[in-house]
Amino acid sequence: MREATDLYVIDINTVEFVQACGGPCTEGCLVLARIGEDAWALGDSKRPELEPLRFTSAELAAAGVDPARFGLSV
């Protein structure tokens, strides 16, 4: 498993984020991107100026975020 601090050295400038909405997308929607093996970036489409948070797969699962809702596979 990666160290959490290692996740922030991964360059995410070229990754493609996918949006998932639980309701009307007039409110903030989560965006998720795989940024490496066992590494994910999670952001807010309504606040794109904020740096996305980074998670391992285990941390993402513990937070209740399922990449399948975004059309992504683990």
PDB file as gemmi writes it, atoms N, CA and C in Angstrom:
CRYST1    1.000    1.000    1.000  90.00  90.00  90.00 P 1                      
ATOM      1  N   MET A   1       0.844  -1.182   0.000  1.00  0.00           N  
ATOM      2  CA  MET A   1       0.000   0.000   0.000  1.00  0.00           C  
ATOM      3  C   MET A   1       0.887   1.242   0.000  1.00  0.00           C  
ATOM      4  N   ARG A   2       0.498   2.232  -0.753  1.00  0.00           N  
ATOM      5  CA  ARG A   2       1.235   3.498  -0.830  1.00  0.00           C  
ATOM      6  C   ARG A   2       1.081   4.296   0.455  1.00  0.00           C  
ATOM      7  N   GLU A   3       2.068   5.121   0.722  1.00  0.00           N  
ATOM      8  CA  GLU A   3       1.945   6.111   1.788  1.00  0.00           C  
ATOM      9  C   GLU A   3       1.091   7.251   1.243  1.00  0.00           C  
ATOM     10  N   ALA A   4       0.232   7.817   2.083  1.00  0.00           N  
ATOM     11  CA  ALA A   4      -0.661   8.898   1.640  1.00  0.00           C  
ATOM     12  C   ALA A   4       0.124  10.079   1.096  1.00  0.00           C  
ATOM     13  N   THR A   5       1.262  10.394   1.696  1.00  0.00           N  
ATOM     14  CA  THR A   5       2.039  11.537   1.215  1.00  0.00           C  
ATOM     15  C   THR A   5       2.580  11.294  -0.183  1.00  0.00           C  
ATOM     16  N   ASP A   6       2.858  10.035  -0.557  1.00  0.00           N  
ATOM     17  CA  ASP A   6       3.345   9.710  -1.894  1.00  0.00           C  
ATOM     18  C   ASP A   6       2.316  10.052  -2.973  1.00  0.00           C  
ATOM     19  N   LEU A   7       1.046  10.021  -2.623  1.00  0.00           N  
ATOM     20  CA  LEU A   7      -0.007  10.279  -3.603  1.00  0.00           C  
ATOM     21  C   LEU A   7       0.071  11.698  -4.156  1.00  0.00           C  
ATOM     22  N   TYR A   8       0.580  12.631  -3.362  1.00  0.00           N  
ATOM     23  CA  TYR A   8       0.617  14.028  -3.783  1.00  0.00           C  
ATOM     24  C   TYR A   8       1.820  14.369  -4.653  1.00  0.00           C  
ATOM     25  N   VAL A   9       2.707  13.414  -4.901  1.00  0.00           N  
ATOM     26  CA  VAL A   9       3.808  13.657  -5.841  1.00  0.00           C  
ATOM     27  C   VAL A   9       3.429  13.195  -7.243  1.00  0.00           C  
ATOM     28  N   ILE A  10       2.300  12.519  -7.379  1.00  0.00           N  
ATOM     29  CA  ILE A  10       1.830  12.060  -8.691  1.00  0.00           C  
ATOM     30  C   ILE A  10       1.267  13.247  -9.469  1.00  0.00           C  
ATOM     31  N   ASP A  11       1.749  13.441 -10.693  1.00  0.00           N  
ATOM     32  CA  ASP A  11       1.266  14.518 -11.552  1.00  0.00           C  
ATOM     33  C   ASP A  11      -0.126  14.155 -12.067  1.00  0.00           C  
ATOM     34  N   ILE A  12      -1.093  15.018 -11.819  1.00  0.00           N  
ATOM     35  CA  ILE A  12      -2.472  14.744 -12.274  1.00  0.00           C  
ATOM     36  C   ILE A  12      -2.921  15.702 -13.376  1.00  0.00           C  
ATOM     37  N   ASN A  13      -1.997  16.461 -13.935  1.00  0.00           N  
ATOM     38  CA  ASN A  13      -2.359  17.452 -14.953  1.00  0.00           C  
ATOM     39  C   ASN A  13      -2.937  16.847 -16.224  1.00  0.00           C  
ATOM     40  N   THR A  14      -2.609  15.601 -16.521  1.00  0.00           N  
ATOM     41  CA  THR A  14      -3.083  15.006 -17.776  1.00  0.00           C  
ATOM     42  C   THR A  14      -4.131  13.914 -17.575  1.00  0.00           C  
ATOM     43  N   VAL A  15      -4.546  13.671 -16.330  1.00  0.00           N  
ATOM     44  CA  VAL A  15      -5.547  12.617 -16.110  1.00  0.00           C  
ATOM     45  C   VAL A  15      -6.936  13.132 -16.466  1.00  0.00           C  
ATOM     46  N   GLU A  16      -7.797  12.206 -16.820  1.00  0.00           N  
ATOM     47  CA  GLU A  16      -9.172  12.556 -17.179  1.00  0.00           C  
ATOM     48  C   GLU A  16     -10.088  12.222 -16.003  1.00  0.00           C  
ATOM     49  N   PHE A  17     -10.766  13.240 -15.502  1.00  0.00           N  
ATOM     50  CA  PHE A  17     -11.712  13.048 -14.408  1.00  0.00           C  
ATOM     51  C   PHE A  17     -13.076  12.689 -14.979  1.00  0.00           C  
ATOM     52  N   VAL A  18     -13.791  11.828 -14.267  1.00  0.00           N  
ATOM     53  CA  VAL A  18     -15.134  11.404 -14.648  1.00  0.00           C  
ATOM     54  C   VAL A  18     -16.085  11.883 -13.563  1.00  0.00           C  
ATOM     55  N   GLN A  19     -17.231  12.404 -13.970  1.00  0.00           N  
ATOM     56  CA  GLN A  19     -18.203  12.964 -13.032  1.00  0.00           C  
ATOM     57  C   GLN A  19     -19.315  11.972 -12.740  1.00  0.00           C  
ATOM     58  N   ALA A  20     -19.733  11.940 -11.488  1.00  0.00           N  
ATOM     59  CA  ALA A  20     -20.892  11.135 -11.088  1.00  0.00           C  
ATOM     60  C   ALA A  20     -21.791  12.011 -10.237  1.00  0.00           C  
ATOM     61  N   CYS A  21     -23.062  11.904 -10.469  1.00  0.00           N  
ATOM     62  CA  CYS A  21     -24.010  12.711  -9.711  1.00  0.00           C  
ATOM     63  C   CYS A  21     -25.007  11.809  -8.996  1.00  0.00           C  
ATOM     64  N   GLY A  22     -25.310  12.149  -7.768  1.00  0.00           N  
ATOM     65  CA  GLY A  22     -26.301  11.403  -7.010  1.00  0.00           C  
ATOM     66  C   GLY A  22     -27.684  11.998  -7.159  1.00  0.00           C  
ATOM     67  N   GLY A  23     -27.767  13.133  -7.762  1.00  0.00           N  
ATOM     68  CA  GLY A  23     -29.037  13.836  -7.928  1.00  0.00           C  
ATOM     69  C   GLY A  23     -28.841  14.869  -9.024  1.00  0.00           C  
ATOM     70  N   PRO A  24     -29.586  15.959  -8.958  1.00  0.00           N  
ATOM     71  CA  PRO A  24     -29.422  16.988  -9.990  1.00  0.00           C  
ATOM     72  C   PRO A  24     -28.011  17.573  -9.926  1.00  0.00           C  
ATOM     73  N   CYS A  25     -27.401  17.716 -11.067  1.00  0.00           N  
ATOM     74  CA  CYS A  25     -26.023  18.219 -11.101  1.00  0.00           C  
ATOM     75  C   CYS A  25     -25.954  19.742 -11.026  1.00  0.00           C  
ATOM     76  N   THR A  26     -26.978  20.351 -10.496  1.00  0.00           N  
ATOM     77  CA  THR A  26     -26.916  21.787 -10.238  1.00  0.00           C  
ATOM     78  C   THR A  26     -26.175  22.023  -8.928  1.00  0.00           C  
ATOM     79  N   GLU A  27     -26.028  20.970  -8.141  1.00  0.00           N  
ATOM     80  CA  GLU A  27     -25.250  21.034  -6.916  1.00  0.00           C  
ATOM     81  C   GLU A  27     -23.884  20.449  -7.215  1.00  0.00           C  
ATOM     82  N   GLY A  28     -22.991  20.530  -6.252  1.00  0.00           N  
ATOM     83  CA  GLY A  28     -21.650  19.999  -6.456  1.00  0.00           C  
ATOM     84  C   GLY A  28     -21.660  18.523  -6.795  1.00  0.00           C  
ATOM     85  N   CYS A  29     -20.865  18.153  -7.752  1.00  0.00           N  
ATOM     86  CA  CYS A  29     -20.741  16.759  -8.153  1.00  0.00           C  
ATOM     87  C   CYS A  29     -19.303  16.319  -7.967  1.00  0.00           C  
ATOM     88  N   LEU A  30     -19.155  15.081  -7.585  1.00  0.00           N  
ATOM     89  CA  LEU A  30     -17.823  14.517  -7.428  1.00  0.00           C  
ATOM     90  C   LEU A  30     -17.234  14.172  -8.781  1.00  0.00           C  
ATOM     91  N   VAL A  31     -15.938  14.370  -8.904  1.00  0.00           N  
ATOM     92  CA  VAL A  31     -15.196  13.921 -10.072  1.00  0.00           C  
ATOM     93  C   VAL A  31     -14.071  13.029  -9.563  1.00  0.00           C  
ATOM     94  N   LEU A  32     -13.821  11.950 -10.281  1.00  0.00           N  
ATOM     95  CA  LEU A  32     -12.849  10.957  -9.839  1.00  0.00           C  
ATOM     96  C   LEU A  32     -11.951  10.577 -11.004  1.00  0.00           C  
ATOM     97  N   ALA A  33     -10.678  10.357 -10.705  1.00  0.00           N  
ATOM     98  CA  ALA A  33      -9.730   9.891 -11.721  1.00  0.00           C  
ATOM     99  C   ALA A  33      -8.772   8.895 -11.089  1.00  0.00           C  
ATOM    100  N   ARG A  34      -8.457   7.846 -11.849  1.00  0.00           N  
ATOM    101  CA  ARG A  34      -7.392   6.934 -11.427  1.00  0.00           C  
ATOM    102  C   ARG A  34      -6.094   7.641 -11.783  1.00  0.00           C  
ATOM    103  N   ILE A  35      -5.202   7.772 -10.810  1.00  0.00           N  
ATOM    104  CA  ILE A  35      -3.947   8.484 -11.047  1.00  0.00           C  
ATOM    105  C   ILE A  35      -2.738   7.558 -10.960  1.00  0.00           C  
ATOM    106  N   GLY A  36      -2.998   6.289 -10.770  1.00  0.00           N  
ATOM    107  CA  GLY A  36      -1.939   5.306 -10.693  1.00  0.00           C  
ATOM    108  C   GLY A  36      -2.490   4.013 -10.136  1.00  0.00           C  
ATOM    109  N   GLU A  37      -1.625   3.015 -10.029  1.00  0.00           N  
ATOM    110  CA  GLU A  37      -2.063   1.760  -9.434  1.00  0.00           C  
ATOM    111  C   GLU A  37      -2.364   2.014  -7.963  1.00  0.00           C  
ATOM    112  N   ASP A  38      -3.590   1.686  -7.536  1.00  0.00           N  
ATOM    113  CA  ASP A  38      -4.013   1.895  -6.149  1.00  0.00           C  
ATOM    114  C   ASP A  38      -3.988   3.363  -5.746  1.00  0.00           C  
ATOM    115  N   ALA A  39      -4.289   4.255  -6.693  1.00  0.00           N  
ATOM    116  CA  ALA A  39      -4.253   5.687  -6.398  1.00  0.00           C  
ATOM    117  C   ALA A  39      -5.366   6.405  -7.158  1.00  0.00           C  
ATOM    118  N   TRP A  40      -6.061   7.297  -6.441  1.00  0.00           N  
ATOM    119  CA  TRP A  40      -7.203   8.016  -6.996  1.00  0.00           C  
ATOM    120  C   TRP A  40      -7.147   9.482  -6.595  1.00  0.00           C  
ATOM    121  N   ALA A  41      -7.735  10.340  -7.434  1.00  0.00           N  
ATOM    122  CA  ALA A  41      -7.911  11.755  -7.107  1.00  0.00           C  
ATOM    123  C   ALA A  41      -9.407  12.049  -7.144  1.00  0.00           C  
ATOM    124  N   LEU A  42      -9.894  12.725  -6.123  1.00  0.00           N  
ATOM    125  CA  LEU A  42     -11.320  13.020  -5.977  1.00  0.00           C  
ATOM    126  C   LEU A  42     -11.493  14.522  -5.822  1.00  0.00           C  
ATOM    127  N   GLY A  43     -12.295  15.111  -6.711  1.00  0.00           N  
ATOM    128  CA  GLY A  43     -12.496  16.553  -6.670  1.00  0.00           C  
ATOM    129  C   GLY A  43     -13.969  16.918  -6.713  1.00  0.00           C  
ATOM    130  N   ASP A  44     -14.230  18.224  -6.794  1.00  0.00           N  
ATOM    131  CA  ASP A  44     -15.576  18.788  -6.816  1.00  0.00           C  
ATOM    132  C   ASP A  44     -15.713  19.609  -8.097  1.00  0.00           C  
ATOM    133  N   SER A  45     -16.632  19.223  -8.961  1.00  0.00           N  
ATOM    134  CA  SER A  45     -16.792  19.907 -10.243  1.00  0.00           C  
ATOM    135  C   SER A  45     -17.227  21.365 -10.093  1.00  0.00           C  
ATOM    136  N   LYS A  46     -17.837  21.711  -8.973  1.00  0.00           N  
ATOM    137  CA  LYS A  46     -18.267  23.097  -8.761  1.00  0.00           C  
ATOM    138  C   LYS A  46     -17.151  23.963  -8.188  1.00  0.00           C  
ATOM    139  N   ARG A  47     -16.052  23.318  -7.778  1.00  0.00           N  
ATOM    140  CA  ARG A  47     -14.911  24.073  -7.231  1.00  0.00           C  
ATOM    141  C   ARG A  47     -13.620  23.555  -7.867  1.00  0.00           C  
ATOM    142  N   PRO A  48     -13.512  23.689  -9.186  1.00  0.00           N  
ATOM    143  CA  PRO A  48     -12.363  23.124  -9.898  1.00  0.00           C  
ATOM    144  C   PRO A  48     -11.028  23.786  -9.535  1.00  0.00           C  
ATOM    145  N   GLU A  49     -11.093  24.951  -8.909  1.00  0.00           N  
ATOM    146  CA  GLU A  49      -9.855  25.633  -8.531  1.00  0.00           C  
ATOM    147  C   GLU A  49      -9.167  24.970  -7.331  1.00  0.00           C  
ATOM    148  N   LEU A  50      -9.906  24.132  -6.605  1.00  0.00           N  
ATOM    149  CA  LEU A  50      -9.333  23.427  -5.461  1.00  0.00           C  
ATOM    150  C   LEU A  50      -8.639  22.150  -5.912  1.00  0.00           C  
ATOM    151  N   GLU A  51      -7.488  21.873  -5.343  1.00  0.00           N  
ATOM    152  CA  GLU A  51      -6.761  20.658  -5.703  1.00  0.00           C  
ATOM    153  C   GLU A  51      -7.543  19.437  -5.228  1.00  0.00           C  
ATOM    154  N   PRO A  52      -7.708  18.447  -6.093  1.00  0.00           N  
ATOM    155  CA  PRO A  52      -8.407  17.221  -5.684  1.00  0.00           C  
ATOM    156  C   PRO A  52      -7.660  16.514  -4.556  1.00  0.00           C  
ATOM    157  N   LEU A  53      -8.424  15.858  -3.709  1.00  0.00           N  
ATOM    158  CA  LEU A  53      -7.842  15.045  -2.648  1.00  0.00           C  
ATOM    159  C   LEU A  53      -7.400  13.720  -3.249  1.00  0.00           C  
ATOM    160  N   ARG A  54      -6.397  13.101  -2.657  1.00  0.00           N  
ATOM    161  CA  ARG A  54      -5.853  11.853  -3.176  1.00  0.00           C  
ATOM    162  C   ARG A  54      -6.101  10.727  -2.180  1.00  0.00           C  
ATOM    163  N   PHE A  55      -6.425   9.552  -2.705  1.00  0.00           N  
ATOM    164  CA  PHE A  55      -6.754   8.396  -1.870  1.00  0.00           C  
ATOM    165  C   PHE A  55      -6.162   7.119  -2.453  1.00  0.00           C  
ATOM    166  N   THR A  56      -5.850   6.173  -1.591  1.00  0.00           N  
ATOM    167  CA  THR A  56      -5.570   4.814  -2.047  1.00  0.00           C  
ATOM    168  C   THR A  56      -6.926   4.162  -2.291  1.00  0.00           C  
ATOM    169  N   SER A  57      -6.934   2.990  -2.921  1.00  0.00           N  
ATOM    170  CA  SER A  57      -8.196   2.275  -3.148  1.00  0.00           C  
ATOM    171  C   SER A  57      -8.878   1.933  -1.832  1.00  0.00           C  
ATOM    172  N   ALA A  58      -8.102   1.518  -0.832  1.00  0.00           N  
ATOM    173  CA  ALA A  58      -8.673   1.171   0.474  1.00  0.00           C  
ATOM    174  C   ALA A  58      -9.285   2.397   1.144  1.00  0.00           C  
ATOM    175  N   GLU A  59      -8.612   3.525   1.055  1.00  0.00           N  
ATOM    176  CA  GLU A  59      -9.143   4.760   1.657  1.00  0.00           C  
ATOM    177  C   GLU A  59     -10.417   5.204   0.944  1.00  0.00           C  
ATOM    178  N   LEU A  60     -10.424   5.078  -0.380  1.00  0.00           N  
ATOM    179  CA  LEU A  60     -11.605   5.455  -1.161  1.00  0.00           C  
ATOM    180  C   LEU A  60     -12.796   4.593  -0.758  1.00  0.00           C  
ATOM    181  N   ALA A  61     -12.567   3.285  -0.616  1.00  0.00           N  
ATOM    182  CA  ALA A  61     -13.632   2.365  -0.205  1.00  0.00           C  
ATOM    183  C   ALA A  61     -14.114   2.694   1.200  1.00  0.00           C  
ATOM    184  N   ALA A  62     -13.192   3.010   2.109  1.00  0.00           N  
ATOM    185  CA  ALA A  62     -13.567   3.359   3.486  1.00  0.00           C  
ATOM    186  C   ALA A  62     -14.407   4.630   3.529  1.00  0.00           C  
ATOM    187  N   ALA A  63     -14.183   5.522   2.566  1.00  0.00           N  
ATOM    188  CA  ALA A  63     -14.959   6.765   2.488  1.00  0.00           C  
ATOM    189  C   ALA A  63     -16.313   6.551   1.818  1.00  0.00           C  
ATOM    190  N   GLY A  64     -16.560   5.324   1.324  1.00  0.00           N  
ATOM    191  CA  GLY A  64     -17.839   5.012   0.695  1.00  0.00           C  
ATOM    192  C   GLY A  64     -17.933   5.433  -0.759  1.00  0.00           C  
ATOM    193  N   VAL A  65     -16.804   5.686  -1.395  1.00  0.00           N  
ATOM    194  CA  VAL A  65     -16.800   6.086  -2.805  1.00  0.00           C  
ATOM    195  C   VAL A  65     -16.497   4.858  -3.653  1.00  0.00           C  
ATOM    196  N   ASP A  66     -17.410   4.544  -4.558  1.00  0.00           N  
ATOM    197  CA  ASP A  66     -17.272   3.373  -5.423  1.00  0.00           C  
ATOM    198  C   ASP A  66     -16.938   3.828  -6.846  1.00  0.00           C  
ATOM    199  N   PRO A  67     -15.753   3.529  -7.334  1.00  0.00           N  
ATOM    200  CA  PRO A  67     -15.393   3.938  -8.699  1.00  0.00           C  
ATOM    201  C   PRO A  67     -16.378   3.449  -9.764  1.00  0.00           C  
ATOM    202  N   ALA A  68     -17.088   2.366  -9.507  1.00  0.00           N  
ATOM    203  CA  ALA A  68     -18.075   1.858 -10.475  1.00  0.00           C  
ATOM    204  C   ALA A  68     -19.179   2.879 -10.733  1.00  0.00           C  
ATOM    205  N   ARG A  69     -19.503   3.708  -9.758  1.00  0.00           N  
ATOM    206  CA  ARG A  69     -20.523   4.754  -9.967  1.00  0.00           C  
ATOM    207  C   ARG A  69     -20.072   5.797 -10.976  1.00  0.00           C  
ATOM    208  N   PHE A  70     -18.768   5.831 -11.209  1.00  0.00           N  
ATOM    209  CA  PHE A  70     -18.178   6.752 -12.155  1.00  0.00           C  
ATOM    210  C   PHE A  70     -17.877   6.058 -13.484  1.00  0.00           C  
ATOM    211  N   GLY A  71     -18.212   4.774 -13.571  1.00  0.00           N  
ATOM    212  CA  GLY A  71     -17.899   4.007 -14.753  1.00  0.00           C  
ATOM    213  C   GLY A  71     -16.448   3.557 -14.794  1.00  0.00           C  
ATOM    214  N   LEU A  72     -15.787   3.579 -13.640  1.00  0.00           N  
ATOM    215  CA  LEU A  72     -14.378   3.184 -13.549  1.00  0.00           C  
ATOM    216  C   LEU A  72     -14.286   1.845 -12.827  1.00  0.00           C  
ATOM    217  N   SER A  73     -13.276   1.074 -13.181  1.00  0.00           N  
ATOM    218  CA  SER A  73     -13.087  -0.198 -12.494  1.00  0.00           C  
ATOM    219  C   SER A  73     -11.923  -0.098 -11.521  1.00  0.00           C  
ATOM    220  N   VAL A  74     -12.003  -0.894 -10.461  1.00  0.00           N  
ATOM    221  CA  VAL A  74     -10.940  -0.904  -9.466  1.00  0.00           C  
ATOM    222  C   VAL A  74      -9.901  -1.820  -9.991  1.00  0.00           C  
TER     223      VAL A  74                                                      
END                                                                             
